[in-house]
Amino acid sequence: MTMSDEATFDPVTGHHLKDWGHRPGKHFPVLLEKANAMRAEGYGLVRIRQELDGMAPPEPDTLALRAPGELAFSENIEISHPDEQENVAKVRATMRELMRTPTIEAGAIMPDACPAGPEGTIPVGGVAAARNAIHPGMHSADICCSVMISDMGMADPRAVLDAAQSVTHFGPGGRPQGKRYSLPVDLLDEIRYNSFLCTQKILGMAQAHLGTQGDGNHFLFVGRSRKTGRTAMVTHHGSRGPGAVLYKEGMIAAERFRRELSPETLKQNAWIPADSEEGQDYWDALQIIRQWTKTNHAMIHDATAAVAGAEVGDRYWNEHNFVFKRGDLYFHGKGATPAWKDYADDASGLTLIPLNMAQPVLVTRGLDAASGLGFSPHGAGRNFSRSEHRRRMGSVTPDQMLKAETEGLDIRFHAGAVDASELPSSYKDADSVVAQIKSYGLAEIEDYIDPYGCIMAGDVPPFWAKKKKGARRGA
């Protein structure tokens, strides 16, 4: 027997195996058992590594793309307007390519479907069910984008909106020092001990980005329940910086597997095998980010209620841009909301579907429709891009458009300037989307939260325009 001359005999771990070139998988426990049995007998790491080299599993066969049209997807969308023609054609084209991904076993599109990237990218309003695979590109960088509602009792809606404006934060980056919320210690510990999340960058953002809502279509909405007459507040945002960094790390890991397992698969559809060590860690990271996001919503709601002097009643929330496990499949909802009652431990059975700032937020009960793979839409969606909307405005200014489209509502933009691409005319017709929700049996509407007003991020000039303006001042 060749004995080690090392003074200590620390156990062999998965990190050793990865350093020696072994890919994590089901064979890891066998390798670790063999390695540590040899370690107990006094063998050194060099000899153990040599022994394990002969035990590596054979290189896996690569997975080819499905043939075009081999796997169909369900459609829950109608062409009710000329603008829908091109939009639906693009959605169908990207879904047909997406369905060629070898892990995908079913797909569907919602009434709010619209393209979200190059052909083959899951569209907004898209659902894809995969076997033993988590596709980071299918939940996107805005992981766990979600909506939360709090009953604010009989509080005056304006008082609630004023209070919300004083406590929330829109735009890039986090809160400045001295105005930050405290991250719960147990959640901070979970972040620290996850291999995907335990970076100084994510830890810093997890603290600084609490109580922030970002930009784009994220909002804070105040209205009244049509059923009860009580005031309600709804927030819409995702996991901010922590989620965006997790997405990047997930895509890096998925790309390593894509090159090995399925080089033909589009890069945006790369996946992490769910039964691998990375897959289990990534799944855990998604759940931690989900909890961070829910905490973020709740802190904004609690702070608003405290300033407004409102007594919080019922509260519930639901996410989209996420991955949900059901049976032995992983369901990826990109701008699609789970509509089965027990999709999560904290699911209430009720979900929210915002339409646009001038329309009610729908309170719905999911119907677990087979045609939607158990999902419902997350909103109204778009038929054309933000830039196309600006082109169609012609000489009409954003302020003029805001006045015409939101008469009687209290609409505020955190940055000051109106973002015309978030006005009602930039979205699909709300009545049409509601009609399709009903006709396809995707959800049952239980209440309407009629709008009083909302806060949006607003239009912020690009940094180079600010610099140019500053240079002119100094000249």
N, C-alpha and C positions, 0 to 999 in steps of 0.2 A: 504494500500500500504506500502510495506517495503521500506523505503527511505535509501539512502546511506548517511553515515556520512563523505564521502570524501569531501575535500574542493574544488576540481576542477573536471570537467567532460569532460576529453579529449575523443575524439571519439574512438570507437572500430575499429580496423584495421584488415587487413588480418593476421598480425603478431600475434595478440591476438588469432584469430581463430586457427592458426597453433599451437600455444602454448597450446591451450586447446584440441588438438588432432584431429582437423578437417582437412581432406585432401582437398587441393585446387581443385576446380572444378566449374561446372556451378551453383551449389547451393550457392556459396560464396556470390554473391550479395544479395540473399534473406536473408541469415544469417546476413549480415552486416546491411541491412535495418532494420530488426527486432531489432538487438542489439542497433543500434543508436537511434531508436525510444524509446526504453526503457531507454537509456542513457539520452535522452532529458527530460524524465519524472522524472529523478533523481534516477533511480535504480543503484545500485553498480555492480561492475564487477562480484562478486561472484554470485549474483542473476541472472545476465544476462547469465553467463556461465551455470547455472543450467537450465535455460529456453531453451538455445540453444542445450543442450545435447539431448533433446527430439526431436529436429528437424533434427538431422543428417540423411543423406540419408542412405538407406539400403546398407549393404556391397555388392559390385558388385560381380557378378558371375565371376569366373576365366575363362580365355580364354584358351582353349586347343589347342595344336598344330594341324595343318592340317595333314591329313593322308598322308603317303609317296606317292608321285606321284600325289596327288590331284591337285596341281597347277603346270603347266609346265612353262618353261622359254624359251626364244628365243636364238638361237645360231648364232653367226656371226663369226665363226672360222672354219678353215680347218686344217686337219692333213696333212701337206705338208712335214713332215720330221719325221724320226723315233723318235726323241726326243719329238715330239708333242704328241705321243701316251700316254705316262704316264702323261704328263702335262694336256692334255685335260680330261683324265679319272679322275684326281684329281679335276679339276675344276668342272666337271659335278657332282661329288659326293658332293662337298661342296655346290654347288648351289641347288641340290635336297634337302639337309637338310635345307638350308637357306629358301627355299620356303615354309617350314612348319610353319614358324613364322606367327602367326595369323593376324598380321597387314598387311602383304605383299600381294599385289594384282597382281603384275606383276614383271618379272625379265628378264634380258638379259645379255649376255656376248659378249665382243668385241674380235677382232683378237689378242689383246695383253694380253688376260686373262692368269693368272697364280695364284696358291694358295697363300694365305696371312696369314695362321694361321690354327688352328685346324679345322677339318671338321665342316661345318656349318657356318664358317666365310666367309663373302663376299670376293670374290677373287679380286685381281687387275684386272681391266678390267670388273668389274661387276657393274650392275645397278639393284636397287631394288626400286620399287614404293610402298609406304605405305600409308594407310589411317589414318589420325589423329595421326600420330606417327613420332617422330624424333628419329632415332637410332644413338646415338653417335658412336657406334662401326662400323657403316657402312660408316662413313667419316674418321675414324681412327684418330690417334694422330697428324698426319701431316695435320691438317685442312687447307683447301684452298690451298693445294699445287697447284702451278699455273705457267704459262709461260707468259712473256711479251716481246714484240719486239719493238724496236725503230729504225726508219730509221735514220742513221747517215750521210746521204748525200754521198758525194764523199770522205769522210775521208779515210785515209789509214788504212786498217784493222789492221795492226800491231800496229799503233799508238793507235787505239781504244783498242786493247787487252792490250797493255802496260798501258794505262790509267786506264782501268778496274782493272788490277792487283794492281794498286796503291791505289784504293779506296774501293774495295770490301773486304769482310771478310768471310772466310770459317772456319769450325771447330765448336767445342762445345762452349757454352757460348756466351757472348756478347762482345761488343767493350769495351776497357779500357777507364777509365775516361780521358777526354781531346781529345778523338777521336770519340765521339758519335755524332749522328745526333739528331736534335731537333724534338720531337714529336709535331705535330700541336696541339694547345690548344683545339680546338673543338673536336678532336679525343680523347684527354686525358680526357676531360669532359665526353664523351660518355662512356668510359671505367669505370670511377669513379662511374657513376650512374646506372650501370647494376649489378644486384645482383650476377651474375656468375663471373663477371670480377673485381669487386671492392676490390680485395685483394692487399696487399702490394707486394706480390710476382709477381702478374701479372703486376701491375703498374710499378714495377722496371724493369721487363723484357721488357715491352713495350718500355721503354726508351733505355735500354742497347742493345737490340737485333735489333734495327733499323739499316739497312745497313749491315746485316749479312745474309748468305745463308745456313748455316748448313753444313751437310756432305752427305755421301751416293751418290745418283744419282743426287744431285743438281749441277747445273753448270752455267757457263757464257760462251756463245757461240758467236763468231763473224764470219760473212760470208758476201757473196754478193748475192743480189737478182738476180736470173737468168733472171727475166723479165726486170729489170731496170738497173742492173749493179751497183746499189748503195749499200753502206755498211750498214749492219744491225747488231744489237746486240740483243741477246735473253738471258733472265735469267730464271732459273727454281728453285723455292724454295717455301716453305710454310710459315706458320705463326709462325715458330720458338717456343720459350719458351711460349709466351702468349697462342698460340693455343694448345700446349701440355698440359698446366695446365687446360685450359678450357675443353679439352677432358676428363681429369681425373674427374673434377667436374661433367661433364655431365654424365659420366658412373656411378658415385655415385648416382646421382639423378635417373637415369634410373633403377638402381638396386632396389631402394626402390619401384618403380612402378612395376617392374617385379615380386618381391616377392608377391605383393598384387594382381596384375592383371593376371599374367600368370607364375606361378612358373615353369612350364614345359619348357618355352622358355630358350634357351641357354643364358648364362650370356652375351656373346659377342653380342647378338642380343636384349638386353634389350632396352626399349624405354621410352621416355617421351611423354605423351599425348600432342599433339600440342595445344589443347584447354585448357589446365591447365595453371595456373599462371606460373609454372616452365617452361612449354613448350613455352609460349610466351616470357619469359625472355631469354630462351636458344636460341630461333630463333633470337631474337634481338642481342644476344651475337655473334652468327654466322655472322650476317651482319656487326657488328663492327669489328670482327676479319678479315673479308673479306676486309674491308676498310683499316685496318692496313697493311695487306699483300700487297695490291695494292700500298699503300704509300711506303712500303719498297722497292718494285721493282723500283718504279719511282725515289726514291732518289738515288739508285745505278746508274740508267741510266742517271739521270741529272748530277751527280757528274762525271761520266765517260765522258760525252759529254763536260763538262766544262774543264776538264784536257786535253782532246784530241783536243779541239778547234773545235768540230763538231757541226753542226747546226742540231738540232733534227727535223725531219719531222713527218710522221705518226707514231702513237703509238697505240697499242691495246694489250689486254691481255685476257686470259681465265683461268678458274680454273677447277680443278678436286678435288677429295677428299672433296666433299661438298654436301650440300643438296639444292635442287631446288624445289620450289613450282610451280606446273603447274595444273591449275584447282583446284580440291579438293584433289590432291595427292601430297605427298612429295617424290621426286625422289632423291635417294641416289646414287651418282656416286663415286665409289672407283676406282680411276685411269680411269675414263671415263669422256669425255668432252661433255657438252651440245651442241647440234648441231641444235638448232632452233634459229632463228635470234633474237628474243626478250626475251631470257631467263633472261636478266637483263637489267636495265635501261642503263647501259654503254656498252652493247653488240654491237659490230661493224658488226656482221654478219660473220666476219672472225675469225678463230681459228688456233692454232698452234699445230702441231704434230711432236715433235722431235723423231728421230729414234735411232741414236747413234752418237758418236763424229766424226765418219768418213763419215757420211751420211748427206744429206741436212735436214734442218728443213722444214717440209711441211707447206705451208700457204693454208688453206682449207676453203671452205664455206660449212657449215653443210647442210645436205639434210633432216633432221628431219625424218629419216627412221623409220617406224613403227617397224621393226624387232629389232632395237636397242633402242626402247622406246625414240627415239629422240636424242640419244647420238652417239658419235664417239669415237675411241680409243684415248688415251692420249700419246701413244708412241709405242715402239716395244715390251715391255714385255720380260719375260725370260721363257725359257723352263726348266731350272734347277737352283738350288740354287747357291749362291756365293761360298759356300764351295765345291760344285761339280765342279764348274768351276776351282777352284784352283787345285783340284785333277787331272782334265784333263790336266792341264798345264804340268804335269810331271816335267821334269828337265829344262824346258824353264823358264827363269827369267821374271819378270814383265817388265823390261827394254827391253829385247829382243822382247817380245810380243808387246809392245808399238810400237817399231820401225817397226815391220813387218806389223802391222794392221793400222798404221796411217802415212804411208810414205808421206812426203811432207806437213804435217800439223803441226801447232804450238800448241802442246798440253802441258799444264802446270798443275802441281799439287800444290795447295796452301801449303800443308804440306811438299812438297819436294819429298816424295816417291810415286812411281806409285801404284795406286790402281787397280790391275789387274781385279778385279770383276766389274769394270766400263768400261773395254775395249770392243770394238765391238763384240768380240767372246762370250761375256757373255750374249748377247741379242739375241732375235729372228732374223731371217734373214729379213733384212729391205725390200728387194724386195717382199718377200712373204706377209709381212704385208701390203705394199702398194697395192699389187694385191687384197688382201681381202677387203681393204677399198673400192676399186673400184667395186669389184664383188658383194658386199652386199649393194652397194649404200649408204654407211654411210657418205661420204663427197666427195666434188669435189675439186680437187687440182687446186689452182689458181697460185701458184708460188712455187719455191724452193729456199731456202737460202743455197747456196753451202758453205761448211765450209772453213774457213781460219784457225781457231784454237779455242781452248776453255780452260777454267780454271775449274778444278775439285778440290774437297776438298783434295783428296790424302789419302794415307795410313798413319795412325798415330799408332805407337806401343801402346799396352795397358799400362795403368799406372803401372801395376805390373812389366812389363818388364823394364820400365824405372827405377823403384826403385831398381830392382835387379842389373841392370847395374851400377847404382850409388853406390850400396853397394860394388860391386867388385872394383870400382875405389878407394873407401876409404879403402879397406882392405890392 
